[in-house]
Amino acid sequence: MTPLARAQRQLRAHPLAADATLAAGVLVCMLAGSFVDPHGERGVSWSLRTPDPLSLLLMTLSAAALVFRRSAPMTVLAVTGSLSLVESVTGDPRAPVAMSAVVALFTVAAATDRATTWRAGLLTMTVLTGAAMLAGPLPWYAQENLGLLAWTGIGATAGDAVRSRRAALQAIRERAERAERTREEEARRRVAEERLRIARDLHDVVAHHIALVNVQAGVAAHVMDKRPDQAKEALAHVRDASRSALNELRATVGLLRQSGDPEAPTEPAPGLDRLDELAGTFRSAGLQVEVARDDQDTALPAAVDLAAYRIIQEALTNVRKHAGAEAKAEVSVVRVGPHIEVTVLDDGSGDAPAQQAGGGHGLLGMRERVSALRGTLTAGPRYGGGFRVHAVLPLKTPSAAAAPEDPA
């Protein structure tokens, strides 16, 4: 940061100090102007002169009033305008006391609205210029009198321009924030609508086909002994209805899948008893997998068994996809007190995928499974390369998570 930028930041952080600095600068300019005679004598364009003590006093008082221009802009304008009026009538008309009134008018225009700026600007311009022309010692057409008219107008116009620019920037910021909020709300609304639509579809599929299966199964049970041919027909309807329900459920749930996800299985939900088989499928695909278990043959609840299996499956899938061709994976399942700890490590050197960076659906699905069981999941890069997924699952599952159907 440059020294100028550092100084600007300090001044913005302390507005009273900034106004005091401005007041000192205005006082220096007024004092410098009061010692210069623009007309000179004997044909000289510029010469030095000594200002009146009254002019020096008025310049000092008007500059001191500018220190409070932010907190009371109208009051400061009234004070500086009055001091400028006294100077233009009784003092040296060439002393630039009106500079403080121009700065105060600029502050009023920048801090208030346009109507107030018009009123304050016209009043200041009329009073100072009129008093100098009518009651001042110089002729009414003197350039000092016309200068009052020009500088007061410039002060009001510049302040109004600054206020308009600030308002435009604020409006742009508000529109950007409002557009961002609108985009977020629209995204949430679309997600909620999509979830509602999918839930409605699932309800329709399940309610219709299960009701049909229930009716046909009742018919088959009723006529099984007396009319076996009709029972066979009813069972055929049950088979057709169940097949249709499975197909529609697969199509509906398929909307929630990512491209490349495996198809939904038609067999019962797997568990850790099939861990060796799962590791074998990855070995056949070229991934080196080592499995270590020390769960003491613990009988796991169905929800925990399924969650542990799916976590390992998803973690190994990520290793296969993203860790590189030469990567090795280690899977461990250990019982620690009332918990089962599942860990999947790899030494891959491939680029970290989106789900490993925390933004994909793979880790999100793991976290949802673990959270449903009141467990904990940690996942992240390993020191020296590779990735680590560690899940702690309680052996006693909450009732809300007991025996969920496998959504995968």
TORKOL-4160 file (C-alpha; in steps of 0.2 Angstrom, whole numbers, padded with zeros to 4 digits, m for minus):
408
<pt num="1" X="0000" Y="0000" Z="0000"/>
<pt num="2" X="0007" Y="0017" Z="m0005"/>
<pt num="3" X="0009" Y="0031" Z="0008"/>
<pt num="4" X="m0005" Y="0041" Z="m0001"/>
<pt num="5" X="m0017" Y="0026" Z="0000"/>
<pt num="6" X="m0012" Y="0024" Z="0018"/>
<pt num="7" X="m0015" Y="0042" Z="0023"/>
<pt num="8" X="m0032" Y="0041" Z="0014"/>
<pt num="9" X="m0037" Y="0026" Z="0024"/>
<pt num="10" X="m0032" Y="0035" Z="0040"/>
<pt num="11" X="m0042" Y="0050" Z="0035"/>
<pt num="12" X="m0058" Y="0040" Z="0031"/>
<pt num="13" X="m0056" Y="0031" Z="0048"/>
<pt num="14" X="m0055" Y="0048" Z="0057"/>
<pt num="15" X="m0067" Y="0060" Z="0048"/>
<pt num="16" X="m0065" Y="0074" Z="0061"/>
<pt num="17" X="m0046" Y="0074" Z="0058"/>
<pt num="18" X="m0049" Y="0074" Z="0039"/>
<pt num="19" X="m0061" Y="0090" Z="0041"/>
<pt num="20" X="m0047" Y="0098" Z="0052"/>
<pt num="21" X="m0034" Y="0095" Z="0039"/>
<pt num="22" X="m0046" Y="0102" Z="0025"/>
<pt num="23" X="m0049" Y="0117" Z="0036"/>
<pt num="24" X="m0031" Y="0120" Z="0038"/>
<pt num="25" X="m0028" Y="0119" Z="0020"/>
<pt num="26" X="m0042" Y="0131" Z="0016"/>
<pt num="27" X="m0035" Y="0143" Z="0029"/>
<pt num="28" X="m0018" Y="0142" Z="0021"/>
<pt num="29" X="m0026" Y="0146" Z="0004"/>
<pt num="30" X="m0036" Y="0161" Z="0011"/>
<pt num="31" X="m0020" Y="0168" Z="0019"/>
<pt num="32" X="m0010" Y="0166" Z="0003"/>
<pt num="33" X="m0023" Y="0174" Z="m0007"/>
<pt num="34" X="m0025" Y="0189" Z="0006"/>
<pt num="35" X="m0007" Y="0194" Z="0003"/>
<pt num="36" X="m0008" Y="0195" Z="m0016"/>
<pt num="37" X="m0015" Y="0210" Z="m0025"/>
<pt num="38" X="m0020" Y="0204" Z="m0042"/>
<pt num="39" X="m0021" Y="0222" Z="m0049"/>
<pt num="40" X="m0005" Y="0228" Z="m0042"/>
<pt num="41" X="0001" Y="0246" Z="m0044"/>
<pt num="42" X="0009" Y="0256" Z="m0058"/>
<pt num="43" X="0005" Y="0243" Z="m0072"/>
<pt num="44" X="0011" Y="0228" Z="m0062"/>
<pt num="45" X="m0001" Y="0213" Z="m0063"/>
<pt num="46" X="0004" Y="0206" Z="m0046"/>
<pt num="47" X="0010" Y="0213" Z="m0030"/>
<pt num="48" X="0011" Y="0210" Z="m0012"/>
<pt num="49" X="m0001" Y="0218" Z="0001"/>
<pt num="50" X="m0005" Y="0217" Z="0019"/>
<pt num="51" X="m0022" Y="0212" Z="0024"/>
<pt num="52" X="m0033" Y="0220" Z="0037"/>
<pt num="53" X="m0033" Y="0212" Z="0055"/>
<pt num="54" X="m0052" Y="0210" Z="0053"/>
<pt num="55" X="m0049" Y="0200" Z="0037"/>
<pt num="56" X="m0037" Y="0189" Z="0046"/>
<pt num="57" X="m0049" Y="0186" Z="0060"/>
<pt num="58" X="m0063" Y="0182" Z="0049"/>
<pt num="59" X="m0053" Y="0170" Z="0039"/>
<pt num="60" X="m0047" Y="0161" Z="0055"/>
<pt num="61" X="m0065" Y="0160" Z="0061"/>
<pt num="62" X="m0072" Y="0153" Z="0045"/>
<pt num="63" X="m0059" Y="0140" Z="0043"/>
<pt num="64" X="m0062" Y="0134" Z="0061"/>
<pt num="65" X="m0080" Y="0132" Z="0057"/>
<pt num="66" X="m0076" Y="0120" Z="0043"/>
<pt num="67" X="m0070" Y="0107" Z="0056"/>
<pt num="68" X="m0088" Y="0103" Z="0060"/>
<pt num="69" X="m0095" Y="0103" Z="0042"/>
<pt num="70" X="m0100" Y="0085" Z="0042"/>
<pt num="71" X="m0109" Y="0085" Z="0059"/>
<pt num="72" X="m0119" Y="0102" Z="0056"/>
<pt num="73" X="m0117" Y="0106" Z="0037"/>
<pt num="74" X="m0132" Y="0119" Z="0037"/>
<pt num="75" X="m0125" Y="0128" Z="0053"/>
<pt num="76" X="m0107" Y="0129" Z="0046"/>
<pt num="77" X="m0114" Y="0136" Z="0030"/>
<pt num="78" X="m0124" Y="0149" Z="0040"/>
<pt num="79" X="m0108" Y="0154" Z="0050"/>
<pt num="80" X="m0096" Y="0154" Z="0035"/>
<pt num="81" X="m0109" Y="0164" Z="0025"/>
<pt num="82" X="m0111" Y="0177" Z="0038"/>
<pt num="83" X="m0093" Y="0179" Z="0040"/>
<pt num="84" X="m0091" Y="0181" Z="0021"/>
<pt num="85" X="m0105" Y="0194" Z="0021"/>
<pt num="86" X="m0096" Y="0204" Z="0035"/>
<pt num="87" X="m0080" Y="0203" Z="0025"/>
<pt num="88" X="m0088" Y="0208" Z="0009"/>
<pt num="89" X="m0097" Y="0224" Z="0017"/>
<pt num="90" X="m0084" Y="0230" Z="0030"/>
<pt num="91" X="m0068" Y="0222" Z="0027"/>
<pt num="92" X="m0056" Y="0221" Z="0012"/>
<pt num="93" X="m0067" Y="0215" Z="m0002"/>
<pt num="94" X="m0052" Y="0206" Z="m0010"/>
<pt num="95" X="m0049" Y="0195" Z="0005"/>
<pt num="96" X="m0055" Y="0177" Z="0000"/>
<pt num="97" X="m0065" Y="0173" Z="0015"/>
<pt num="98" X="m0079" Y="0167" Z="0004"/>
<pt num="99" X="m0069" Y="0152" Z="0000"/>
<pt num="100" X="m0075" Y="0144" Z="0017"/>
<pt num="101" X="m0093" Y="0148" Z="0012"/>
<pt num="102" X="m0090" Y="0139" Z="m0005"/>
<pt num="103" X="m0083" Y="0123" Z="0004"/>
<pt num="104" X="m0098" Y="0123" Z="0017"/>
<pt num="105" X="m0110" Y="0125" Z="0002"/>
<pt num="106" X="m0102" Y="0110" Z="m0007"/>
<pt num="107" X="m0104" Y="0100" Z="0009"/>
<pt num="108" X="m0122" Y="0104" Z="0011"/>
<pt num="109" X="m0125" Y="0100" Z="m0008"/>
<pt num="110" X="m0116" Y="0083" Z="m0005"/>
<pt num="111" X="m0125" Y="0078" Z="0011"/>
<pt num="112" X="m0143" Y="0084" Z="0007"/>
<pt num="113" X="m0155" Y="0082" Z="m0007"/>
<pt num="114" X="m0156" Y="0092" Z="m0023"/>
<pt num="115" X="m0170" Y="0104" Z="m0017"/>
<pt num="116" X="m0161" Y="0109" Z="m0002"/>
<pt num="117" X="m0145" Y="0112" Z="m0013"/>
<pt num="118" X="m0155" Y="0123" Z="m0024"/>
<pt num="119" X="m0162" Y="0133" Z="m0009"/>
<pt num="120" X="m0146" Y="0135" Z="0000"/>
<pt num="121" X="m0136" Y="0138" Z="m0016"/>
<pt num="122" X="m0148" Y="0152" Z="m0022"/>
<pt num="123" X="m0149" Y="0160" Z="m0005"/>
<pt num="124" X="m0130" Y="0160" Z="m0003"/>
<pt num="125" X="m0126" Y="0166" Z="m0020"/>
<pt num="126" X="m0140" Y="0180" Z="m0019"/>
<pt num="127" X="m0135" Y="0187" Z="m0002"/>
<pt num="128" X="m0116" Y="0187" Z="m0004"/>
<pt num="129" X="m0116" Y="0193" Z="m0022"/>
<pt num="130" X="m0130" Y="0206" Z="m0019"/>
<pt num="131" X="m0122" Y="0213" Z="m0003"/>
<pt num="132" X="m0105" Y="0214" Z="m0011"/>
<pt num="133" X="m0113" Y="0224" Z="m0026"/>
<pt num="134" X="m0124" Y="0235" Z="m0016"/>
<pt num="135" X="m0115" Y="0238" Z="0000"/>
<pt num="136" X="m0097" Y="0234" Z="m0004"/>
<pt num="137" X="m0083" Y="0247" Z="m0007"/>
<pt num="138" X="m0080" Y="0241" Z="m0025"/>
<pt num="139" X="m0090" Y="0245" Z="m0040"/>
<pt num="140" X="m0105" Y="0233" Z="m0043"/>
<pt num="141" X="m0097" Y="0226" Z="m0059"/>
<pt num="142" X="m0080" Y="0222" Z="m0051"/>
<pt num="143" X="m0073" Y="0205" Z="m0055"/>
<pt num="144" X="m0072" Y="0201" Z="m0036"/>
<pt num="145" X="m0091" Y="0203" Z="m0035"/>
<pt num="146" X="m0094" Y="0192" Z="m0051"/>
<pt num="147" X="m0081" Y="0179" Z="m0043"/>
<pt num="148" X="m0093" Y="0177" Z="m0028"/>
<pt num="149" X="m0107" Y="0173" Z="m0040"/>
<pt num="150" X="m0096" Y="0160" Z="m0050"/>
<pt num="151" X="m0088" Y="0151" Z="m0035"/>
<pt num="152" X="m0104" Y="0149" Z="m0025"/>
<pt num="153" X="m0112" Y="0141" Z="m0041"/>
<pt num="154" X="m0098" Y="0130" Z="m0044"/>
<pt num="155" X="m0098" Y="0124" Z="m0025"/>
<pt num="156" X="m0116" Y="0120" Z="m0026"/>
<pt num="157" X="m0115" Y="0111" Z="m0043"/>
<pt num="158" X="m0099" Y="0101" Z="m0038"/>
<pt num="159" X="m0108" Y="0095" Z="m0021"/>
<pt num="160" X="m0123" Y="0090" Z="m0031"/>
<pt num="161" X="m0113" Y="0080" Z="m0043"/>
<pt num="162" X="m0104" Y="0071" Z="m0029"/>
<pt num="163" X="m0120" Y="0067" Z="m0021"/>
<pt num="164" X="m0128" Y="0060" Z="m0037"/>
<pt num="165" X="m0112" Y="0049" Z="m0040"/>
<pt num="166" X="m0114" Y="0042" Z="m0022"/>
<pt num="167" X="m0132" Y="0038" Z="m0025"/>
<pt num="168" X="m0129" Y="0030" Z="m0041"/>
<pt num="169" X="m0115" Y="0019" Z="m0034"/>
<pt num="170" X="m0126" Y="0014" Z="m0019"/>
<pt num="171" X="m0140" Y="0010" Z="m0031"/>
<pt num="172" X="m0128" Y="m0001" Z="m0041"/>
<pt num="173" X="m0123" Y="m0010" Z="m0025"/>
<pt num="174" X="m0141" Y="m0013" Z="m0020"/>
<pt num="175" X="m0146" Y="m0020" Z="m0037"/>
<pt num="176" X="m0131" Y="m0032" Z="m0036"/>
<pt num="177" X="m0135" Y="m0038" Z="m0019"/>
<pt num="178" X="m0154" Y="m0039" Z="m0023"/>
<pt num="179" X="m0149" Y="m0049" Z="m0039"/>
<pt num="180" X="m0138" Y="m0061" Z="m0029"/>
<pt num="181" X="m0152" Y="m0063" Z="m0016"/>
<pt num="182" X="m0164" Y="m0066" Z="m0030"/>
<pt num="183" X="m0153" Y="m0079" Z="m0038"/>
<pt num="184" X="m0151" Y="m0088" Z="m0022"/>
<pt num="185" X="m0169" Y="m0088" Z="m0018"/>
<pt num="186" X="m0173" Y="m0094" Z="m0036"/>
<pt num="187" X="m0161" Y="m0108" Z="m0034"/>
<pt num="188" X="m0168" Y="m0113" Z="m0017"/>
<pt num="189" X="m0186" Y="m0112" Z="m0024"/>
<pt num="190" X="m0181" Y="m0123" Z="m0039"/>
<pt num="191" X="m0173" Y="m0136" Z="m0028"/>
<pt num="192" X="m0189" Y="m0136" Z="m0017"/>
<pt num="193" X="m0200" Y="m0138" Z="m0032"/>
<pt num="194" X="m0190" Y="m0152" Z="m0039"/>
<pt num="195" X="m0190" Y="m0162" Z="m0022"/>
<pt num="196" X="m0209" Y="m0159" Z="m0021"/>
<pt num="197" X="m0211" Y="m0166" Z="m0038"/>
<pt num="198" X="m0200" Y="m0181" Z="m0036"/>
<pt num="199" X="m0209" Y="m0185" Z="m0019"/>
<pt num="200" X="m0226" Y="m0184" Z="m0028"/>
<pt num="201" X="m0220" Y="m0195" Z="m0041"/>
<pt num="202" X="m0213" Y="m0208" Z="m0029"/>
<pt num="203" X="m0229" Y="m0207" Z="m0019"/>
<pt num="204" X="m0240" Y="m0210" Z="m0034"/>
<pt num="205" X="m0229" Y="m0225" Z="m0040"/>
<pt num="206" X="m0229" Y="m0233" Z="m0023"/>
<pt num="207" X="m0247" Y="m0230" Z="m0018"/>
<pt num="208" X="m0254" Y="m0235" Z="m0035"/>
<pt num="209" X="m0244" Y="m0251" Z="m0038"/>
<pt num="210" X="m0244" Y="m0257" Z="m0020"/>
<pt num="211" X="m0262" Y="m0255" Z="m0019"/>
<pt num="212" X="m0264" Y="m0265" Z="m0034"/>
<pt num="213" X="m0252" Y="m0279" Z="m0028"/>
<pt num="214" X="m0262" Y="m0279" Z="m0011"/>
<pt num="215" X="m0279" Y="m0282" Z="m0020"/>
<pt num="216" X="m0272" Y="m0295" Z="m0032"/>
<pt num="217" X="m0263" Y="m0304" Z="m0018"/>
<pt num="218" X="m0279" Y="m0304" Z="m0008"/>
<pt num="219" X="m0289" Y="m0311" Z="m0023"/>
<pt num="220" X="m0275" Y="m0325" Z="m0025"/>
<pt num="221" X="m0276" Y="m0330" Z="m0007"/>
<pt num="222" X="m0295" Y="m0331" Z="m0008"/>
<pt num="223" X="m0297" Y="m0342" Z="m0023"/>
<pt num="224" X="m0280" Y="m0352" Z="m0021"/>
<pt num="225" X="m0289" Y="m0368" Z="m0016"/>
<pt num="226" X="m0305" Y="m0367" Z="m0026"/>
<pt num="227" X="m0300" Y="m0359" Z="m0042"/>
<pt num="228" X="m0281" Y="m0361" Z="m0044"/>
<pt num="229" X="m0282" Y="m0354" Z="m0062"/>
<pt num="230" X="m0289" Y="m0337" Z="m0056"/>
<pt num="231" X="m0276" Y="m0337" Z="m0042"/>
<pt num="232" X="m0262" Y="m0339" Z="m0055"/>
<pt num="233" X="m0270" Y="m0325" Z="m0065"/>
<pt num="234" X="m0270" Y="m0314" Z="m0050"/>
<pt num="235" X="m0252" Y="m0318" Z="m0046"/>
<pt num="236" X="m0247" Y="m0314" Z="m0064"/>
<pt num="237" X="m0255" Y="m0297" Z="m0061"/>
<pt num="238" X="m0245" Y="m0295" Z="m0045"/>
<pt num="239" X="m0229" Y="m0299" Z="m0054"/>
<pt num="240" X="m0233" Y="m0286" Z="m0068"/>
<pt num="241" X="m0238" Y="m0273" Z="m0055"/>
<pt num="242" X="m0222" Y="m0275" Z="m0045"/>
<pt num="243" X="m0211" Y="m0275" Z="m0061"/>
<pt num="244" X="m0220" Y="m0259" Z="m0067"/>
<pt num="245" X="m0217" Y="m0251" Z="m0049"/>
<pt num="246" X="m0199" Y="m0256" Z="m0049"/>
<pt num="247" X="m0196" Y="m0249" Z="m0067"/>
<pt num="248" X="m0205" Y="m0232" Z="m0062"/>
<pt num="249" X="m0195" Y="m0231" Z="m0046"/>
<pt num="250" X="m0179" Y="m0234" Z="m0055"/>
<pt num="251" X="m0183" Y="m0221" Z="m0068"/>
<pt num="252" X="m0188" Y="m0208" Z="m0055"/>
<pt num="253" X="m0173" Y="m0211" Z="m0043"/>
<pt num="254" X="m0163" Y="m0210" Z="m0059"/>
<pt num="255" X="m0166" Y="m0192" Z="m0060"/>
<pt num="256" X="m0156" Y="m0190" Z="m0044"/>
<pt num="257" X="m0141" Y="m0199" Z="m0050"/>
<pt num="258" X="m0125" Y="m0192" Z="m0058"/>
<pt num="259" X="m0119" Y="m0198" Z="m0074"/>
<pt num="260" X="m0108" Y="m0213" Z="m0072"/>
<pt num="261" X="m0116" Y="m0219" Z="m0056"/>
<pt num="262" X="m0120" Y="m0238" Z="m0056"/>
<pt num="263" X="m0137" Y="m0245" Z="m0059"/>
<pt num="264" X="m0148" Y="m0248" Z="m0044"/>
<pt num="265" X="m0146" Y="m0266" Z="m0038"/>
<pt num="266" X="m0161" Y="m0278" Z="m0037"/>
<pt num="267" X="m0154" Y="m0289" Z="m0024"/>
<pt num="268" X="m0155" Y="m0286" Z="m0005"/>
<pt num="269" X="m0145" Y="m0272" Z="0003"/>
<pt num="270" X="m0127" Y="m0277" Z="0005"/>
<pt num="271" X="m0117" Y="m0276" Z="0021"/>
<pt num="272" X="m0099" Y="m0279" Z="0027"/>
<pt num="273" X="m0101" Y="m0298" Z="0025"/>
<pt num="274" X="m0098" Y="m0294" Z="0007"/>
<pt num="275" X="m0083" Y="m0283" Z="0009"/>
<pt num="276" X="m0071" Y="m0296" Z="0002"/>
<pt num="277" X="m0082" Y="m0297" Z="m0013"/>
<pt num="278" X="m0082" Y="m0278" Z="m0015"/>
<pt num="279" X="m0063" Y="m0277" Z="m0014"/>
<pt num="280" X="m0062" Y="m0291" Z="m0027"/>
<pt num="281" X="m0072" Y="m0281" Z="m0039"/>
<pt num="282" X="m0060" Y="m0267" Z="m0038"/>
<pt num="283" X="m0045" Y="m0278" Z="m0039"/>
<pt num="284" X="m0051" Y="m0285" Z="m0055"/>
<pt num="285" X="m0053" Y="m0267" Z="m0061"/>
<pt num="286" X="m0034" Y="m0264" Z="m0058"/>
<pt num="287" X="m0035" Y="m0256" Z="m0041"/>
<pt num="288" X="m0024" Y="m0264" Z="m0027"/>
<pt num="289" X="m0034" Y="m0265" Z="m0011"/>
<pt num="290" X="m0029" Y="m0272" Z="0006"/>
<pt num="291" X="m0043" Y="m0276" Z="0018"/>
<pt num="292" X="m0040" Y="m0277" Z="0037"/>
<pt num="293" X="m0054" Y="m0281" Z="0049"/>
<pt num="294" X="m0055" Y="m0282" Z="0068"/>
<pt num="295" X="m0073" Y="m0280" Z="0072"/>
<pt num="296" X="m0074" Y="m0296" Z="0082"/>
<pt num="297" X="m0088" Y="m0303" Z="0071"/>
<pt num="298" X="m0099" Y="m0290" Z="0078"/>
<pt num="299" X="m0117" Y="m0291" Z="0072"/>
<pt num="300" X="m0121" Y="m0274" Z="0066"/>
<pt num="301" X="m0138" Y="m0266" Z="0064"/>
<pt num="302" X="m0144" Y="m0266" Z="0046"/>
<pt num="303" X="m0143" Y="m0247" Z="0045"/>
<pt num="304" X="m0125" Y="m0247" Z="0051"/>
<pt num="305" X="m0120" Y="m0262" Z="0040"/>
<pt num="306" X="m0127" Y="m0254" Z="0025"/>
<pt num="307" X="m0119" Y="m0237" Z="0028"/>
<pt num="308" X="m0102" Y="m0244" Z="0032"/>
<pt num="309" X="m0103" Y="m0254" Z="0015"/>
<pt num="310" X="m0108" Y="m0239" Z="0005"/>
<pt num="311" X="m0095" Y="m0228" Z="0013"/>
<pt num="312" X="m0081" Y="m0240" Z="0008"/>
<pt num="313" X="m0089" Y="m0243" Z="m0009"/>
<pt num="314" X="m0089" Y="m0224" Z="m0013"/>
<pt num="315" X="m0072" Y="m0221" Z="m0006"/>
<pt num="316" X="m0064" Y="m0235" Z="m0017"/>
<pt num="317" X="m0074" Y="m0228" Z="m0032"/>
<pt num="318" X="m0066" Y="m0211" Z="m0029"/>
<pt num="319" X="m0049" Y="m0219" Z="m0027"/>
<pt num="320" X="m0052" Y="m0229" Z="m0043"/>
<pt num="321" X="m0057" Y="m0213" Z="m0053"/>
<pt num="322" X="m0046" Y="m0200" Z="m0046"/>
<pt num="323" X="m0031" Y="m0206" Z="m0037"/>
<pt num="324" X="m0021" Y="m0212" Z="m0052"/>
<pt num="325" X="m0017" Y="m0229" Z="m0061"/>
<pt num="326" X="m0004" Y="m0234" Z="m0048"/>
<pt num="327" X="m0013" Y="m0230" Z="m0032"/>
<pt num="328" X="m0015" Y="m0242" Z="m0018"/>
<pt num="329" X="m0030" Y="m0242" Z="m0006"/>
<pt num="330" X="m0031" Y="m0249" Z="0012"/>
<pt num="331" X="m0048" Y="m0253" Z="0020"/>
<pt num="332" X="m0049" Y="m0256" Z="0039"/>
<pt num="333" X="m0065" Y="m0260" Z="0049"/>
<pt num="334" X="m0062" Y="m0259" Z="0068"/>
<pt num="335" X="m0073" Y="m0260" Z="0083"/>
<pt num="336" X="m0069" Y="m0247" Z="0096"/>
<pt num="337" X="m0080" Y="m0248" Z="0111"/>
<pt num="338" X="m0098" Y="m0244" Z="0106"/>
<pt num="339" X="m0093" Y="m0239" Z="0089"/>
<pt num="340" X="m0087" Y="m0246" Z="0072"/>
<pt num="341" X="m0073" Y="m0236" Z="0064"/>
<pt num="342" X="m0071" Y="m0237" Z="0045"/>
<pt num="343" X="m0056" Y="m0230" Z="0037"/>
<pt num="344" X="m0051" Y="m0230" Z="0018"/>
<pt num="345" X="m0033" Y="m0223" Z="0014"/>
<pt num="346" X="m0025" Y="m0221" Z="m0003"/>
<pt num="347" X="m0008" Y="m0215" Z="m0009"/>
<pt num="348" X="m0014" Y="m0208" Z="m0025"/>
<pt num="349" X="m0005" Y="m0194" Z="m0033"/>
<pt num="350" X="m0019" Y="m0189" Z="m0045"/>
<pt num="351" X="m0028" Y="m0172" Z="m0045"/>
<pt num="352" X="m0040" Y="m0170" Z="m0031"/>
<pt num="353" X="m0058" Y="m0172" Z="m0038"/>
<pt num="354" X="m0072" Y="m0160" Z="m0034"/>
<pt num="355" X="m0079" Y="m0172" Z="m0021"/>
<pt num="356" X="m0063" Y="m0173" Z="m0012"/>
<pt num="357" X="m0062" Y="m0154" Z="m0012"/>
<pt num="358" X="m0079" Y="m0154" Z="m0002"/>
<pt num="359" X="m0090" Y="m0149" Z="m0016"/>
<pt num="360" X="m0096" Y="m0166" Z="m0024"/>
<pt num="361" X="m0110" Y="m0177" Z="m0021"/>
<pt num="362" X="m0099" Y="m0192" Z="m0016"/>
<pt num="363" X="m0094" Y="m0185" Z="0000"/>
<pt num="364" X="m0111" Y="m0177" Z="0003"/>
<pt num="365" X="m0119" Y="m0194" Z="0002"/>
<pt num="366" X="m0107" Y="m0201" Z="0014"/>
<pt num="367" X="m0110" Y="m0187" Z="0026"/>
<pt num="368" X="m0129" Y="m0189" Z="0025"/>
<pt num="369" X="m0128" Y="m0207" Z="0029"/>
<pt num="370" X="m0116" Y="m0204" Z="0044"/>
<pt num="371" X="m0127" Y="m0190" Z="0050"/>
<pt num="372" X="m0142" Y="m0200" Z="0049"/>
<pt num="373" X="m0134" Y="m0213" Z="0061"/>
<pt num="374" X="m0127" Y="m0199" Z="0073"/>
<pt num="375" X="m0110" Y="m0203" Z="0068"/>
<pt num="376" X="m0095" Y="m0193" Z="0062"/>
<pt num="377" X="m0086" Y="m0192" Z="0046"/>
<pt num="378" X="m0069" Y="m0184" Z="0042"/>
<pt num="379" X="m0061" Y="m0184" Z="0024"/>
<pt num="380" X="m0047" Y="m0174" Z="0018"/>
<pt num="381" X="m0029" Y="m0175" Z="0010"/>
<pt num="382" X="m0016" Y="m0185" Z="0019"/>
<pt num="383" X="0001" Y="m0178" Z="0023"/>
<pt num="384" X="0013" Y="m0183" Z="0009"/>
<pt num="385" X="0000" Y="m0187" Z="m0004"/>
<pt num="386" X="m0016" Y="m0197" Z="m0005"/>
<pt num="387" X="m0033" Y="m0196" Z="0003"/>
<pt num="388" X="m0041" Y="m0202" Z="0019"/>
<pt num="389" X="m0059" Y="m0206" Z="0023"/>
<pt num="390" X="m0063" Y="m0210" Z="0041"/>
<pt num="391" X="m0081" Y="m0214" Z="0048"/>
<pt num="392" X="m0086" Y="m0217" Z="0066"/>
<pt num="393" X="m0103" Y="m0226" Z="0067"/>
<pt num="394" X="m0112" Y="m0230" Z="0083"/>
<pt num="395" X="m0118" Y="m0248" Z="0086"/>
<pt num="396" X="m0134" Y="m0242" Z="0093"/>
<pt num="397" X="m0143" Y="m0232" Z="0080"/>
<pt num="398" X="m0157" Y="m0219" Z="0083"/>
<pt num="399" X="m0174" Y="m0225" Z="0080"/>
<pt num="400" X="m0176" Y="m0212" Z="0066"/>
<pt num="401" X="m0162" Y="m0220" Z="0056"/>
<pt num="402" X="m0167" Y="m0238" Z="0059"/>
<pt num="403" X="m0166" Y="m0250" Z="0044"/>
<pt num="404" X="m0168" Y="m0237" Z="0030"/>
<pt num="405" X="m0170" Y="m0243" Z="0012"/>
<pt num="406" X="m0154" Y="m0242" Z="0002"/>
<pt num="407" X="m0156" Y="m0227" Z="m0010"/>
<pt num="408" X="m0141" Y="m0232" Z="m0020"/>
